[in-house]
Amino acid sequence: MNGNGDFLALLPKSPFAQAQPTGDAPPLLQATTVFAFHCAEGVIIAGDHRATSGNVVFSDKTEKILELDSHSLMAIAGVPATAFEMARTLQTTFEFYRRSQLQPMSLAAKVRALSKLLRDNLPATLQGVGVVAPIFAGCETSDPAARPVIYFYDPLGATFEAAAYASSGSGSNSIKSVLHYLENWGKPPPQTMPLDQATTLANRLLMTAAEFDTATGGVRPEKRLFATIKLLSREGIRTLAQAEHESFWQNATS
């Protein structure tokens, strides 16, 4: 058995480095749009439900916010098959390290693990058949004073820490523009919003993005269809329930 807790080293060959040119292929399935921002209770990480294939809406029930362990999340934008496989690999990696080393993996190591998977995916990225541009949110469990942190990546694995927010996917430009305005001139700015206001803002951001991006959709409060929203805090991960969405929305619009 590997004694250093490195699950990826046990694999004979990375599953993300095997893409081969296939000639004329049909349009790939794409998942968009995801984002994260700080609020008063931690980090909100959210995504719409739409997946597209070319100009066709493939699904409006796609889950794009994936829990990797008790204190880390990955939001996917890009090719879902590749992103889901990366998430499963990270889940196994983090659990393998915890069991073999009798302690959780550090936040820095988790961030690097995702970066490595993206670098290993370079052949598929360059061919355009497996592009993934994720957002990662995590909290250092070994430090009682640590707060959740947001990171975003380019498809080649470069890592960037987000001071206040990050977004990825085809609807990300609209969302980043609104969050930039609110962080600088909003009253209150998103990072001081309580959970109810932050949840309503997240749904409204995706509705705004959908107005300008046909690949963003599946969020329609009038039909009781809300975004996937999770809260990451020192205590762990919490998924916002349907009833909470409805209550927060009614209070904000009444």
Disulfide bonds with the S-S distance in Angstrom:
none
